[in-house]
Amino acid sequence: MRHQILIIGGGSAGISVAARLRRRDPSLSVAVIEPSEVHYYQPYWTLVGAGIVPKEASVRLESSVMPRGVTWIRDRVERIEPDANAVVLSSGQRVEYEQLVVAPGLRIDWEKVKGLKETLGKNGVCSIYDYQQAEKTWEMIRTFQGGHAIFTAPATPIKCGGAPQKIMFLAEETFVQQGIKHNSQVSFYTGGGVIFGVKVYADALQKVADRKDLDYKFKHDLHEIRPESREAVFCKTTDAGLEEVVVKYDLLHVVPPMSAPAFVQESPLALQEGPLKGWMAVDHTTLQSTTHPNVFGLGDVIGTPNAKTGAAIRKQAPTVVTNLLAARQHLTMTGAYDGYGSCPLVTGRGKLILAEFNYKNEATPSFPFDQAKERYDMYLLKRHGLPFLYWNLMLKGLA
Ligand SMILES: Cc1cc2nc3c(=O)[nH]c(=O)nc-3n(C[C@H](O)[C@H](O)[C@H](O)COP(=O)(O)OP(=O)(O)OC[C@H]3O[C@@H](n4cnc5c(N)ncnc54)[C@H](O)[C@@H]3O)c2cc1C
């Protein structure tokens, strides 16, 4: 099998690029390798976890989003051989390409938190980072009887860095509505060191945290769960080194560490050193592989210092398509990605701070008002506007 352009992954990034390529040049032979029968709109999982939308609203058949004229290879990539311009599938088949787009998203390392896999979905342990578990999260939040509710975030890069706090804000609101807030403590334990990376939004979130009386613990990375005793074990980074901290919980919302898929980490396309080792190495502006000029990468898999979000992909996809087509014709690449990312920070039902920023962590607001303020119209954008934009425009290569 040989295709002019081969795309690994039919998620947000892969489908956006495939659709744009078809629009720009329908004569190109484009193939997408994607094993899943379904396609998820993952940003809805935060709202699923808060009982605002049913989980079914976040899923569609992969066949319904695959652009017409694109070959869908229903298999999984096992290995990339960029020096031979080929990938090897789990069936053993080799697929050759002229240009490759790497967009397989990231891997959620559930097993890296000891005890998590065994207890997830039971014993008060939940996570919105999975389609089925998002629904169970709402079940646990809804039936919480009070006590210590802990929400965690890891030290690794994750998709949608704001989601671990969003679900906490929505859960806290539910506890107030259920009349159990007075006998509950709500805590956020994060492996990170700040509430949010962009100052103007960090200040706004701090006010929300104060209003809701949330307890923040920084540099606390969850590494074990003991379900029998309902204890969460954290690795705390201090000036003197690492320290183990054991905390009792009644509800534990877990966001596990995340990494690039193994086949990317093991390939020559991965960053070989530094804090982002293993993620795909691309030029931060052109999104071209730093080692193989006929390879491009976008979405959650790339080792760039931007927020891993669908919003980032909306800007990355046109950059990749412009540059990939220019590279085909040996022209100068003019597409430039500035690190744009957006995080619609839901702070309650009907309240949202729309954080938008770039590589330099500078706020890059789209609207002519103070986006660091909680707004109802921005909540409606997240609830209704962005899903519409995603399914009808972004995945069709129109936005
Ligand atoms: C709880 C949650 C809340 C979020 N909230 C927001 C938000 O509010 N706003 C926002 O913009 N973003 C949000 N995101 C992030 C957003 O969903 C992701 O950044 C986006 O989906 C990444 O797109 P991607 O194409 O890189 O990866 P994905 O969309 O995950 O797609 C990757 C695809 O690659 C396929 N694949 C994997 N391995 C292989 C392989 N070996 N071979 C072939 N194919 C493979 C997978 O099956 C999958 O279909 C959220 C995510 C979560 C989980």
The ligand as a Tripos MOL2 file, in Angstrom:
@<TRIPOS>MOLECULE
LIG
   53    58     1     0     0
SMALL
NO_CHARGES

@<TRIPOS>ATOM
      1 C1        -11.8690   15.5140   29.8960 C.3       1 LIG1
      2 C2        -11.3460   16.2950   28.7190 C.ar      1 LIG1
      3 C3        -11.7300   17.6180   28.5630 C.ar      1 LIG1
      4 C4        -11.2490   18.3530   27.4940 C.ar      1 LIG1
      5 N1        -11.6770   19.6460   27.3370 N.ar      1 LIG1
      6 C5        -11.2610   20.3660   26.2810 C.ar      1 LIG1
      7 C6        -11.7660   21.6920   26.0600 C.ar      1 LIG1
      8 O1        -12.5880   22.1990   26.8260 O.2       1 LIG1
      9 N2        -11.3290   22.3710   24.9700 N.ar      1 LIG1
     10 C7        -10.4340   21.8250   24.0930 C.ar      1 LIG1
     11 O2        -10.0870   22.4730   23.1120 O.2       1 LIG1
     12 N3         -9.9270   20.5810   24.2780 N.ar      1 LIG1
     13 C8        -10.3260   19.8420   25.3450 C.ar      1 LIG1
     14 N4         -9.8590   18.5650   25.5290 N.ar      1 LIG1
     15 C9         -8.6950   18.0990   24.7280 C.3       1 LIG1
     16 C10        -9.0290   17.5970   23.3410 C.3       1 LIG1
     17 O3        -10.0710   16.6720   23.3730 O.3       1 LIG1
     18 C11        -7.7560   16.9680   22.7660 C.3       1 LIG1
     19 O4         -6.7080   17.9060   22.8520 O.3       1 LIG1
     20 C12        -7.9240   16.5510   21.3160 C.3       1 LIG1
     21 O5         -8.9380   15.5830   21.2010 O.3       1 LIG1
     22 C13        -6.6100   15.9950   20.7790 C.3       1 LIG1
     23 O6         -6.7650   15.5940   19.4490 O.3       1 LIG1
     24 P1         -5.7810   14.5120   18.8020 P.3       1 LIG1
     25 O7         -6.2850   14.2840   17.4360 O.co2     1 LIG1
     26 O8         -4.3910   14.8990   19.0270 O.co2     1 LIG1
     27 O9         -6.0610   13.2180   19.6990 O.3       1 LIG1
     28 P2         -7.4080   12.3970   19.7880 P.3       1 LIG1
     29 O10        -8.5820   13.2600   19.4730 O.co2     1 LIG1
     30 O11        -7.3730   11.7210   21.1140 O.co2     1 LIG1
     31 O12        -7.3030   11.3350   18.6130 O.3       1 LIG1
     32 C14        -6.2380   10.4210   18.4930 C.3       1 LIG1
     33 C15        -6.7020    9.3070   17.5710 C.3       1 LIG1
     34 O13        -5.5880    8.4940   17.2480 O.3       1 LIG1
     35 C16        -5.9750    7.1430   17.2880 C.3       1 LIG1
     36 N5         -4.8110    6.3090   17.5700 N.ar      1 LIG1
     37 C17        -4.2100    6.1030   18.7620 C.ar      1 LIG1
     38 N6         -3.1980    5.2360   18.6280 N.ar      1 LIG1
     39 C18        -3.1410    4.9040   17.3120 C.ar      1 LIG1
     40 C19        -2.3070    4.0340   16.5580 C.ar      1 LIG1
     41 N7         -1.3390    3.3180   17.1240 N.pl3     1 LIG1
     42 N8         -2.5510    3.9210   15.2310 N.ar      1 LIG1
     43 C20        -3.5290    4.6230   14.6330 C.ar      1 LIG1
     44 N9         -4.3550    5.4570   15.3040 N.ar      1 LIG1
     45 C21        -4.1600    5.5910   16.6380 C.ar      1 LIG1
     46 C22        -7.0230    7.0870   18.4090 C.3       1 LIG1
     47 O14        -7.8850    5.9720   18.2670 O.3       1 LIG1
     48 C23        -7.7320    8.4080   18.2340 C.3       1 LIG1
     49 O15        -8.8740    8.3270   17.4180 O.3       1 LIG1
     50 C24       -10.3560   17.7650   26.5620 C.ar      1 LIG1
     51 C25        -9.9850   16.4190   26.7080 C.ar      1 LIG1
     52 C26       -10.4820   15.6820   27.7740 C.ar      1 LIG1
     53 C27       -10.1030   14.2270   27.9130 C.3       1 LIG1
@<TRIPOS>BOND
     1     1     2 1
     2     2     3 ar
     3     2    52 ar
     4     3     4 ar
     5     4     5 ar
     6     4    50 ar
     7     5     6 ar
     8     6     7 ar
     9     6    13 1
    10     7     8 2
    11     7     9 ar
    12     9    10 ar
    13    10    11 2
    14    10    12 ar
    15    12    13 ar
    16    13    14 ar
    17    14    15 1
    18    14    50 ar
    19    15    16 1
    20    16    17 1
    21    16    18 1
    22    18    19 1
    23    18    20 1
    24    20    21 1
    25    20    22 1
    26    22    23 1
    27    23    24 1
    28    24    25 2
    29    24    26 1
    30    24    27 1
    31    27    28 1
    32    28    29 2
    33    28    30 1
    34    28    31 1
    35    31    32 1
    36    32    33 1
    37    33    34 1
    38    33    48 1
    39    34    35 1
    40    35    36 1
    41    35    46 1
    42    36    37 ar
    43    36    45 ar
    44    37    38 ar
    45    38    39 ar
    46    39    40 ar
    47    39    45 ar
    48    40    41 1
    49    40    42 ar
    50    42    43 ar
    51    43    44 ar
    52    44    45 ar
    53    46    47 1
    54    46    48 1
    55    48    49 1
    56    50    51 ar
    57    51    52 ar
    58    52    53 1
@<TRIPOS>SUBSTRUCTURE
     1 LIG1         1 GROUP 0 **** ****
